[in-house]
């Protein structure tokens, strides 16, 4: 996983970085008419659940 707090990954991307990544992917897919399936990831520790929720919340509010 890319998140900085994940023990299994080593990319150390901040929460802001993860949300920006999600935004970029959703916008690019939307602008190009590409269907996308989001599989929430990073559920390996307590911090990741709320972060995944924030990403989904932003998507549903149309912020992506």
HELIX and SHEET records of a PDB file:
HELIX    1   1 UNK A   15  UNK A   31  1                                  17    
HELIX    2   2 UNK A   46  UNK A   60  1                                  15    
END                                                                             
